[in-house]
Amino acid sequence: MKRASLLCAAVLTTVLTVVPTMAGCGADGGVRVEGSAPPSKPPRGPVYVIAYLGDPLRRPSRLALDEFNSVTGIRWESWGGESAVGTGELSGTWCLPDCQERPYRGTITLSDLTWHERAGYYGRFTVRADGLPPDKAKELTGGKLTVPES
């Protein structure tokens, strides 16, 4: 009997010591995780630009930026990274009829790459061309492009 009492006391002491420690998992401070997180994989998939009121395009040779500006004859130097860079001819309703015959030769940069459902989309554009009126050059810096909603 004495042995059973000692055994019961030992078990009770162990339970009272261990259970609060186990219950402390969700208590103040919560679970503590140590070490660095595993590296995340960079998003992969096709990269697109959506033309003004258009469909997603990959490396388009012509691109309507908005209702007033477009770039044609684009030759892409880079595509698919954080930015895409190409050269082409800028024209728009603001420069007609002159730029119909002599469009502004310039560089287009697409940036602000975001990922939606395993595909990337450029969200901003900048066009730089010699001889642009200052207000037009400003308007063509950091313009917004359409991207799918999250």
C-alpha positions in Angstrom: 0.0 0.0 0.0 2.8 2.3 0.9 4.4 1.5 -2.4 1.3 2.3 -4.3 1.0 5.7 -2.5 4.6 6.5 -3.4 4.0 5.6 -7.0 0.8 7.6 -7.2 2.6 10.6 -5.6 5.4 10.3 -8.2 3.0 10.1 -11.1 1.0 13.1 -9.8 4.2 15.1 -9.3 5.3 14.3 -12.9 1.9 15.2 -14.4 1.7 18.5 -12.5 5.3 19.4 -13.6 5.0 18.3 -17.3 1.4 19.4 -18.2 1.8 23.1 -17.5 5.0 23.1 -19.7 3.1 21.3 -22.5 0.1 23.6 -22.1 2.4 26.7 -22.4 2.8 26.1 -26.1 -0.1 28.4 -26.8 0.5 30.7 -23.9 2.2 34.1 -23.9 5.0 34.1 -26.4 3.4 31.2 -28.5 5.5 28.8 -30.5 9.0 29.9 -31.1 10.6 29.0 -34.4 14.3 29.3 -34.9 16.5 29.4 -38.0 15.9 30.9 -41.4 13.0 30.2 -43.6 13.5 28.0 -46.6 14.3 30.0 -49.7 11.2 30.8 -51.7 11.1 30.1 -55.4 10.9 33.1 -57.6 7.6 33.2 -59.6 7.9 31.5 -63.0 5.7 31.6 -66.0 5.0 33.7 -69.1 5.2 37.5 -68.8 2.7 39.7 -70.5 1.8 43.3 -71.2 -1.9 44.2 -71.7 -2.4 46.8 -74.4 -4.9 49.6 -73.9 -8.3 47.9 -74.1 -6.6 44.8 -75.4 -5.5 41.3 -74.7 -2.3 40.1 -72.9 0.6 40.1 -75.3 4.1 38.7 -75.2 6.9 40.8 -76.8 4.4 42.8 -79.0 5.8 44.6 -82.0 3.1 47.3 -81.5 1.5 48.5 -78.3 -1.3 50.9 -77.5 -0.3 52.6 -74.3 -3.5 54.5 -73.8 -6.1 56.2 -76.0 -3.6 58.8 -77.2 -0.2 57.1 -77.5 1.2 54.0 -79.2 4.6 52.5 -80.0 5.1 50.5 -83.2 8.0 48.6 -84.7 9.2 47.5 -81.2 12.3 45.4 -81.0 12.7 44.1 -77.5 16.2 44.0 -76.0 15.0 42.3 -72.9 11.7 40.7 -71.8 10.5 38.7 -68.8 12.7 40.2 -66.0 11.8 42.9 -63.5 11.6 45.3 -66.5 11.5 44.9 -70.3 13.3 47.3 -72.7 12.7 47.9 -76.4 13.1 50.5 -79.1 10.3 51.6 -81.4 8.4 54.5 -82.9 6.1 56.6 -80.8 3.1 58.4 -82.2 -0.3 59.6 -81.1 -3.2 61.8 -81.8 -1.4 64.7 -80.2 1.2 64.9 -83.0 -0.8 64.3 -86.1 -0.3 64.7 -89.0 3.5 65.2 -88.5 4.2 62.0 -86.6 2.4 59.9 -89.1 5.2 60.4 -91.5 8.0 61.0 -88.9 7.2 59.2 -85.6 9.4 59.8 -82.6 12.1 57.1 -82.4 12.6 56.1 -78.7 13.0 53.6 -76.0 10.1 52.0 -74.1 10.6 50.5 -70.7 8.0 48.3 -69.0 8.2 47.8 -65.3 6.3 47.0 -62.1 6.2 43.3 -62.8 3.4 41.6 -60.7 2.4 38.0 -60.7 -1.2 36.6 -61.0 -2.0 33.0 -61.3 1.4 31.8 -62.6 1.8 34.7 -65.1 3.6 38.0 -64.9 2.2 41.3 -66.0 4.0 44.7 -66.5 2.1 47.4 -64.8 3.9 50.6 -65.8 5.6 52.1 -68.9 8.0 54.9 -69.7 8.8 56.1 -73.2 11.9 58.3 -73.8 12.3 59.9 -77.2 14.4 62.9 -78.4 12.4 66.0 -79.3 9.3 65.3 -77.4 7.5 68.3 -75.9 8.3 68.5 -72.2 4.6 68.0 -71.1 4.4 64.9 -73.3 7.7 63.5 -72.0 6.4 63.9 -68.5 3.1 62.2 -69.4 5.0 59.2 -70.8 7.0 58.6 -67.6 5.6 56.0 -65.3 2.3 55.6 -67.0 -0.1 52.9 -65.8 -0.9 49.7 -67.7 -3.8 47.4 -67.1 -3.0 44.3 -65.0 -5.4 41.5 -63.8 -7.0 42.0 -60.4 -5.8 39.8 -57.6 
